[in-house]
Amino acid sequence: MSARSSGFVDLHCHGGGGFFFSDSELDHVESAIAFHRANGTEQLLASLVSAPIDELKSQISRLVPLCRSGELAGIHLEGPYLSGARCGAHNPSYLKVPKISEVEALLEVGAGWVRMVTIAPELEGALETISYLADSGVIAAIGHSDGGTDDVLRGVDAGASFVTHLSNAMSKLAAGEGSFTSTVLHKTKLPFELIVDGHHVNPEDMGRIFEAAGDRVVLITDAIAAAGEPDGEYEMGALRVEVKAGVARLKDGGALAGSTLTMEQAVENAISFGLSPQLAAHAALDLPAKILNSSRSGIL
């Protein structure tokens, strides 16, 4: 499979070409979409980071017309229902526990286009909310969690069907048998996102993940506005991000803050790290398309 192939499905992307999908200017959002389209992505979920609920509603409402026109395949809320201990590049002041009434209001604003929500399963109210999302035809993804085996399995029992960027914003494989990552890998059949840029997951763990569950890998970019742009400073959810040699980190604390990947590069990297071309195609095309199609088809 060539890295110049196209038709990829990216289920987790925050922006590119200099702009975030949370931007208030329509032409800026369209520029970010165009950048990824030019780099092999055919279907794209616009991922939004944690923000005050009213602000999230505004961001969602601005994206709905782009979903209706087919420029976006939908919206992914990567917060604010995340663990404070594992929030990564999300502003901790915006995090909160999930309430079904609040989630219902967000989905209503999305008019059926909020296709996925990431939730830490150990939070108060998380399991009930996961069940509500699953019953509503929305992909309930678990991640950004400080939990362990029991939390993963309870999330699955509640209806979680996907995992947000495995081995990031959660305990690692090195933490042992009870770690979030190890449990997802060895005690569930859940498909999971993987950021294959050589920084988010070390090569040794990457090899172990490919060997244990290569057919469950979903390649994503988790790209920020800096994708396709020069190194420098950017702002993500009111947090300052510095990009050096193509690697994005928070200026305060140094946590990884998304990536500068394209899907073409993600596929190329995965093959270079040992994933077969056939499984790379499955991870960038077939499996994410299947997952996306499993979410609600009756768009309002």
C-alpha positions as CSV (number, residue, x, y, z in Angstrom):
1,M,0.0,0.0,0.0
2,S,1.5,3.3,-1.0
3,A,1.6,6.3,1.3
4,R,0.1,8.2,-1.6
5,S,-3.1,6.3,-1.5
6,S,-6.3,8.1,-0.7
7,G,-9.7,7.5,0.7
8,F,-8.6,7.3,4.3
9,V,-11.1,7.7,7.2
10,D,-9.7,9.8,10.1
11,L,-11.9,9.5,13.2
12,H,-9.8,11.9,15.4
13,C,-8.5,15.2,14.0
14,H,-8.5,18.7,15.5
15,G,-7.4,20.7,12.5
16,G,-4.6,21.3,10.0
17,G,-3.2,23.8,7.5
18,G,-2.9,26.4,10.2
19,F,-6.5,26.2,11.7
20,F,-8.5,24.3,14.2
21,F,-12.0,23.0,13.7
22,S,-13.1,25.1,16.7
23,D,-12.3,28.2,14.7
24,S,-15.2,30.7,14.4
25,E,-14.4,31.5,10.8
26,L,-15.9,29.1,8.2
27,D,-13.2,29.6,5.6
28,H,-10.6,28.7,8.2
29,V,-12.4,25.4,9.0
30,E,-12.7,24.7,5.3
31,S,-9.0,25.3,4.9
32,A,-8.3,22.7,7.5
33,I,-10.6,20.2,5.8
34,A,-8.9,21.0,2.4
35,F,-5.5,20.3,3.8
36,H,-6.4,16.8,5.0
37,R,-8.3,16.1,1.8
38,A,-5.2,17.0,-0.2
39,N,-3.3,14.5,2.0
40,G,-5.4,11.4,1.4
41,T,-8.3,11.7,3.9
42,E,-11.7,11.2,2.3
43,Q,-13.9,11.1,5.5
44,L,-13.1,13.1,8.6
45,L,-14.5,13.6,12.0
46,A,-13.9,17.1,13.5
47,S,-12.6,16.6,17.0
48,L,-13.3,19.3,19.6
49,V,-11.3,19.6,22.8
50,S,-12.7,20.3,26.2
51,A,-14.4,23.7,26.6
52,P,-17.3,25.3,28.5
53,I,-20.5,23.7,27.5
54,D,-22.0,26.9,25.9
55,E,-18.8,27.3,23.9
56,L,-18.9,23.6,22.8
57,K,-22.5,24.2,21.6
58,S,-21.4,27.1,19.5
59,Q,-18.6,25.1,18.0
60,I,-20.9,22.2,17.2
61,S,-23.5,24.4,15.6
62,R,-20.9,26.0,13.3
63,L,-19.8,22.6,12.1
64,V,-23.3,21.1,11.5
65,P,-23.7,22.8,8.0
66,L,-20.3,21.3,7.0
67,C,-21.5,17.9,8.0
68,R,-24.8,18.3,6.1
69,S,-22.8,19.4,3.0
70,G,-20.6,16.3,3.2
71,E,-17.4,18.2,3.9
72,L,-17.2,16.5,7.3
73,A,-18.4,13.1,8.3
74,G,-19.4,14.3,11.8
75,I,-18.1,15.6,15.1
76,H,-16.2,14.0,17.9
77,L,-16.3,15.4,21.4
78,E,-13.0,14.6,23.1
79,G,-14.1,16.1,26.4
80,P,-15.0,17.6,28.7
81,Y,-15.7,14.2,30.5
82,L,-12.1,13.3,31.0
83,S,-9.9,12.4,34.0
84,G,-8.1,15.4,35.5
85,A,-5.1,13.1,36.1
86,R,-5.0,12.1,32.4
87,C,-6.2,15.2,30.6
88,G,-3.1,15.6,28.4
89,A,-3.5,18.8,26.4
90,H,-7.0,19.5,27.6
91,N,-7.5,22.5,29.9
92,P,-8.2,21.0,33.3
93,S,-10.4,23.9,34.3
94,Y,-13.0,22.8,31.7
95,L,-13.2,19.1,32.8
96,K,-16.4,17.8,34.5
97,V,-18.3,14.7,35.3
98,P,-20.9,13.7,32.7
99,K,-24.6,14.2,33.1
100,I,-27.0,12.7,30.6
101,S,-29.2,15.9,30.4
102,E,-26.1,17.9,29.4
103,V,-24.9,15.3,26.9
104,E,-28.4,15.2,25.5
105,A,-28.4,18.9,25.0
106,L,-25.0,18.7,23.1
107,L,-26.4,16.0,20.9
108,E,-29.5,18.0,20.2
109,V,-27.4,21.0,19.0
110,G,-25.4,18.5,16.8
111,A,-28.7,17.5,15.0
112,G,-27.4,13.9,14.8
113,W,-23.9,14.8,13.6
114,V,-22.1,14.2,17.0
115,R,-20.9,10.8,16.0
116,M,-18.5,10.0,18.9
117,V,-17.9,11.1,22.5
118,T,-14.8,10.2,24.6
119,I,-15.4,9.5,28.3
120,A,-13.2,8.4,31.2
121,P,-15.3,5.4,32.4
122,E,-14.3,5.8,36.1
123,L,-16.0,9.2,36.4
124,E,-19.3,9.5,38.4
125,G,-22.1,9.2,35.9
126,A,-19.9,7.8,33.2
127,L,-21.4,4.4,32.9
128,E,-24.9,5.7,32.6
129,T,-23.8,8.2,30.0
130,I,-22.0,5.6,28.0
131,S,-25.2,3.5,27.9
132,Y,-27.2,6.5,26.9
133,L,-24.7,7.3,24.0
134,A,-24.7,3.7,22.8
135,D,-28.5,3.6,22.9
136,S,-28.6,6.9,20.9
137,G,-26.4,5.4,18.2
138,V,-23.3,7.5,19.2
139,I,-19.9,5.9,19.5
140,A,-19.0,5.8,23.1
141,A,-15.2,5.8,23.3
142,I,-13.3,5.3,26.5
143,G,-10.1,7.1,27.1
144,H,-8.3,10.0,28.9
145,S,-8.7,7.7,31.9
146,D,-6.8,7.1,35.2
147,G,-8.7,3.8,35.6
148,G,-7.7,0.2,35.4
149,T,-9.0,-3.2,34.4
150,D,-12.4,-2.9,36.2
151,D,-13.1,0.5,34.7
152,V,-12.4,-0.7,31.2
153,L,-14.6,-3.8,31.6
154,R,-17.4,-1.8,33.2
155,G,-17.2,0.6,30.3
156,V,-17.5,-2.2,27.8
157,D,-20.4,-3.7,29.7
158,A,-22.1,-0.3,29.6
159,G,-21.8,0.0,25.8
160,A,-18.4,1.4,25.1
161,S,-17.3,0.3,21.6
162,F,-14.1,2.1,20.9
163,V,-10.9,3.4,22.6
164,T,-9.4,6.9,22.2
165,H,-5.7,6.9,21.3
166,L,-4.5,3.7,23.1
167,S,-1.4,4.1,25.2
168,N,-1.9,7.8,25.5
169,A,-3.7,9.6,28.3
170,M,-3.9,6.3,30.2
171,S,-1.6,3.9,32.0
172,K,0.9,2.2,29.6
173,L,1.7,-1.4,28.9
174,A,4.7,-1.1,31.2
175,A,2.3,-0.6,34.1
176,G,1.5,-4.3,33.9
177,E,-1.5,-6.6,33.7
178,G,-3.9,-4.2,35.4
179,S,-3.1,-1.2,33.2
180,F,-5.8,0.4,31.0
181,T,-3.8,-0.2,27.9
182,S,-3.0,-3.9,28.7
183,T,-6.6,-4.5,29.6
184,V,-7.9,-3.1,26.3
185,L,-5.3,-5.1,24.4
186,H,-5.7,-8.5,26.1
187,K,-9.1,-8.6,27.8
188,T,-11.4,-6.9,25.3
189,K,-12.0,-7.0,21.6
190,L,-12.5,-3.3,21.2
191,P,-11.0,-1.5,18.2
192,F,-8.7,1.3,19.3
193,E,-7.1,4.4,17.9
194,L,-3.3,4.6,17.5
195,I,-1.2,7.7,16.9
196,V,1.8,6.3,14.9
197,D,4.2,9.2,14.8
198,G,7.1,7.7,16.7
199,H,6.5,9.9,19.8
200,H,3.1,9.0,21.2
201,V,3.9,5.3,21.5
202,N,7.4,3.9,21.7
203,P,8.6,1.4,19.1
204,E,8.7,-1.6,21.5
205,D,5.1,-1.1,22.6
206,M,4.0,-0.4,19.0
207,G,5.4,-3.8,18.0
208,R,3.6,-5.5,20.9
209,I,0.3,-3.8,20.0
210,F,0.6,-4.7,16.4
211,E,1.4,-8.3,17.3
212,A,-1.4,-8.7,19.8
213,A,-4.2,-6.9,17.9
214,G,-3.1,-5.6,14.6
215,D,-6.6,-6.1,13.1
216,R,-8.1,-3.9,15.8
217,V,-5.9,-0.9,15.1
218,V,-7.5,2.3,13.8
219,L,-4.9,4.8,12.5
220,I,-5.7,8.4,13.3
221,T,-3.9,11.7,13.0
222,D,-5.0,13.6,16.2
223,A,-3.7,16.5,14.1
224,I,-3.7,20.0,15.3
225,A,-3.6,23.3,13.4
226,A,0.2,22.9,13.0
227,A,-0.2,19.9,10.6
228,G,1.3,21.1,7.3
229,E,2.6,24.3,8.9
230,P,6.0,25.4,10.2
231,D,7.3,24.9,13.7
232,G,6.2,27.6,16.1
233,E,3.6,28.4,18.7
234,Y,-0.1,27.6,18.5
235,E,-3.1,27.8,20.8
236,M,-5.3,24.8,21.6
237,G,-8.3,25.2,23.9
238,A,-6.7,28.3,25.5
239,L,-3.5,26.4,26.1
240,R,-0.2,27.3,24.5
241,V,1.4,24.7,22.3
242,E,4.9,24.7,20.9
243,V,5.9,22.7,17.9
244,K,9.5,21.7,17.5
245,A,10.8,19.4,14.7
246,G,7.1,18.6,14.0
247,V,6.4,17.5,17.6
248,A,3.6,19.4,19.4
249,R,3.9,19.8,23.2
250,L,2.2,22.1,25.8
251,K,4.5,25.0,26.7
252,D,3.5,24.5,30.3
253,G,4.5,21.0,31.4
254,G,5.6,19.6,28.0
255,A,2.7,17.1,27.5
256,L,2.2,15.9,24.0
257,A,-0.5,18.0,22.4
258,G,-1.8,16.1,19.4
259,S,0.3,15.6,16.3
260,T,1.2,17.1,13.0
261,L,0.4,13.9,11.1
262,T,-1.5,13.4,7.9
263,M,-3.2,10.0,7.3
264,E,-0.8,9.4,4.4
265,Q,2.1,9.7,6.8
266,A,0.4,7.7,9.5
267,V,0.0,4.8,7.1
268,E,3.6,5.1,5.9
269,N,4.8,5.1,9.5
270,A,2.7,2.1,10.5
271,I,4.2,0.0,7.7
272,S,7.7,1.1,8.7
273,F,7.0,0.1,12.3
274,G,6.0,-3.4,11.2
275,L,2.2,-3.3,10.4
276,S,1.6,-5.2,7.1
277,P,0.3,-3.1,4.2
278,Q,-2.9,-5.1,4.3
279,L,-3.5,-4.3,8.0
280,A,-2.4,-0.7,7.4
281,A,-5.2,-0.4,4.8
282,H,-7.6,-2.1,7.2
283,A,-6.6,0.4,9.9
284,A,-6.9,3.5,7.7
285,L,-9.8,2.6,5.5
286,D,-12.0,-0.4,6.2
287,L,-12.2,-0.5,10.0
288,P,-12.7,3.2,10.7
289,A,-15.3,3.3,7.9
290,K,-17.1,0.3,9.6
291,I,-17.0,2.1,13.0
292,L,-18.3,5.3,11.5
293,N,-21.1,3.6,9.7
294,S,-22.1,1.9,13.0
295,S,-23.0,5.3,14.5
296,R,-26.4,6.8,13.9
297,S,-27.5,6.7,10.3
298,G,-30.7,8.6,10.8
299,I,-29.3,12.1,10.7
300,L,-31.8,14.7,11.7
